[in-house]
Amino acid sequence: MKFFHESHGCSLAVDIVARELGIPLEIVWVDMQRKLLPDGTDLYAINPKGQVPSLQLPDGQFLSEGLAIMQYLVDQRPDSDLASTARGAEKYRVLEWMSFIGSDLHKGGFMPLFKKTTPPDYRPIALQHIAGRLEWLNRHLADRDYLVGDRFTIADAHCYAIVIWTKRHAIDVTPWPRLEAYMARIAARPSVRAAVEAQLVQEELEAKARAVVPESRRDIAPEAS
């Protein structure tokens, strides 16, 4: 299956889940500035929303939205440890966390920091909102290692992929030691290390490509997805 990925986006969570489950995906790195695939195909031909992640299924259809893709991948490995933590009542807790992370922490929290159209005087408000949510996460992790139950789930992959953006925006997480320890614990997983390494390699390639393109020829970057 082809997985349409971005070098510093929330699609990292999908890559983590696929690696955790041992599901091989053919990664197609998308140029989100120009909304183009490596072969020049318009991203909108793959996902009319112009976003990643997207996954091309075995029957040729395309599935978008991280939550849907991660759940699809888990369903392909119903006997895996990752899937077994999302059954019964815990399944709905996982979905609850996925909704919070996607809407309140991602879109409502970090996204204004990525948008070039965000007014400068709104950035402190966004940072305050993020700090409040990180404090809440820190309290939740006071007596547990993972967000739901006693095992890693897709909610943890999703949370890690978003909270790691604190590094991109120079947000100090030391005021939240339990969250900091949680992020270190998730980062130590082989699946996470491999997904992050793939992302870093791609970022280096993109940086080198930008260095040889004259500034006047670069397209104006749209909002981060």
C-alpha positions in Angstrom: 0.0 0.0 0.0 1.2 3.5 -0.8 1.4 5.9 2.1 1.4 9.6 1.3 3.5 11.2 4.0 5.0 14.6 5.0 8.4 15.2 6.4 7.2 17.0 9.5 3.5 16.4 9.8 1.0 14.5 11.8 1.3 11.7 9.3 4.2 10.5 11.4 1.6 8.8 13.6 0.5 6.6 10.8 4.0 5.6 10.0 4.6 4.7 13.6 1.5 2.5 13.8 2.3 0.7 10.5 5.8 -0.1 11.8 4.4 -1.1 15.2 2.1 -3.6 13.4 4.7 -4.8 10.9 2.7 -3.6 7.9 5.0 -2.5 5.1 4.0 0.7 3.4 5.5 2.3 0.3 6.2 5.9 1.5 5.5 8.6 -1.0 6.9 11.9 0.4 4.7 14.8 -0.6 6.0 18.4 -1.2 3.4 20.2 0.9 4.6 23.6 -0.2 3.6 22.9 -3.8 1.1 20.1 -3.1 3.0 17.8 -5.4 4.1 14.1 -5.4 7.7 13.2 -6.5 6.5 12.4 -10.0 4.8 15.8 -10.4 1.2 14.5 -9.7 -1.0 17.0 -8.0 -1.8 16.0 -4.4 -5.4 17.0 -5.0 -5.7 14.1 -7.4 -5.0 11.8 -4.4 -6.8 13.7 -1.7 -9.2 16.5 -2.8 -8.6 18.1 0.6 -4.9 18.6 -0.3 -3.7 17.0 2.9 -1.7 14.1 4.3 -1.9 11.4 5.5 -3.5 9.5 2.7 -3.3 5.7 2.1 -3.9 3.9 -1.1 -5.7 0.7 -0.3 -5.1 -2.7 -2.1 -8.3 -2.1 -4.2 -6.9 1.3 -5.4 -9.2 3.5 -3.3 -7.7 6.3 -1.2 -8.3 6.6 2.5 -7.6 9.9 4.3 -7.6 11.3 7.9 -5.1 9.9 10.3 -7.7 8.4 12.7 -9.4 6.4 10.0 -6.1 5.2 8.5 -4.7 4.1 11.9 -7.9 2.2 12.7 -7.8 0.6 9.3 -4.2 -0.6 9.9 -5.1 -1.9 13.3 -8.0 -3.9 11.8 -5.5 -5.6 9.5 -3.7 -7.1 12.5 -6.6 -8.1 14.8 -4.4 -10.3 16.9 -1.6 -7.8 17.6 -0.9 -6.3 21.0 -1.7 -2.9 19.5 -5.2 -4.0 18.5 -5.9 -5.9 21.6 -5.7 -2.8 23.7 -8.5 -1.2 21.8 -11.4 -3.6 22.4 -14.5 -3.2 24.5 -14.7 0.0 26.7 -11.1 0.9 26.1 -11.8 1.2 22.4 -14.0 4.2 23.1 -11.4 5.7 25.4 -8.9 5.5 22.5 -11.3 7.2 20.2 -11.9 9.8 22.8 -8.2 10.6 23.0 -7.9 10.6 19.2 -10.6 13.2 18.9 -9.1 15.4 21.6 -5.6 15.2 20.1 -6.8 15.8 16.5 -9.1 18.7 17.3 -8.0 20.4 20.5 -4.3 19.8 20.5 -3.5 19.7 16.8 -6.0 22.0 15.0 -6.9 24.2 17.9 -3.5 24.3 19.5 -0.4 23.9 17.3 -2.0 24.7 13.9 -2.1 28.5 14.5 1.6 28.5 15.1 2.2 26.9 11.7 -0.1 29.2 9.7 1.6 32.2 8.1 -1.8 34.0 8.3 -2.0 33.9 12.1 -1.8 37.4 13.5 1.3 37.9 15.6 -0.8 39.0 18.6 -2.6 35.7 18.5 0.5 33.5 18.9 0.7 34.1 22.7 -2.9 33.0 23.0 -2.2 29.8 21.0 0.9 29.1 23.2 -1.2 29.6 26.4 -3.8 27.2 25.0 -1.1 24.6 24.2 0.4 25.0 27.7 -3.0 24.3 29.3 -3.5 21.1 27.3 0.1 19.9 28.0 -0.5 20.5 31.7 -3.7 18.5 31.5 -1.8 15.6 29.8 0.9 15.8 32.5 -1.8 15.4 35.2 -3.4 12.5 33.3 0.0 10.7 33.1 0.6 11.0 36.9 -0.2 7.3 37.5 0.1 5.6 34.1 2.6 5.0 31.4 0.2 5.3 28.4 -3.0 7.3 27.6 -5.3 4.3 27.8 -4.9 1.1 29.7 -1.5 -0.4 30.3 -0.3 -0.6 26.7 0.7 1.5 23.7 -2.2 2.3 21.4 -2.8 4.4 18.3 -3.7 7.2 20.7 -0.1 7.3 22.0 1.3 7.3 18.4 -1.0 10.2 17.6 -0.1 12.1 20.8 3.6 11.7 20.3 3.4 13.0 16.7 1.7 16.2 17.8 3.4 16.9 21.1 6.8 16.5 19.4 6.0 19.8 17.7 7.0 21.5 20.9 10.6 21.1 19.6 9.7 23.0 16.4 8.3 25.9 18.3 10.8 25.9 21.1 8.3 25.1 23.8 10.0 23.9 26.9 8.3 20.8 28.3 10.4 20.5 31.5 7.5 22.1 33.5 5.6 18.9 32.8 8.0 16.1 33.9 5.5 13.3 33.6 4.7 14.3 30.0 8.4 14.7 29.3 9.0 11.2 30.6 6.1 9.9 28.6 7.5 11.4 25.4 10.9 9.8 26.1 9.3 6.4 26.8 7.4 6.6 23.4 10.5 7.8 21.6 12.4 4.7 22.7 10.1 2.3 20.9 11.8 0.8 17.8 8.8 1.7 15.6 9.0 5.3 16.7 12.8 5.5 16.3 12.5 4.1 12.8 9.7 6.4 11.7 11.5 9.5 13.1 14.7 8.5 11.4 12.9 8.2 8.1 11.5 11.6 8.6 14.8 13.2 9.5 16.4 11.7 6.4 13.7 13.1 4.2 14.0 16.5 5.9 17.7 16.6 5.1 17.0 15.7 1.5 14.4 18.5 1.3 16.8 21.0 2.9 19.5 20.2 0.3 17.0 20.6 -2.5 15.9 24.0 -1.2 19.5 25.1 -1.0 20.0 24.7 -4.7 16.8 26.4 -5.8 17.0 30.2 -6.1 14.8 32.0 -3.7 13.0 33.8 -6.5 11.9 30.4 -8.0 10.4 28.9 -4.8 6.7 28.7 -4.5 5.0 30.5 -1.5 4.3 27.9 1.1 0.7 27.4 2.0 -0.6 26.6 5.5 0.8 23.5 7.2 -1.6 20.6 6.9 
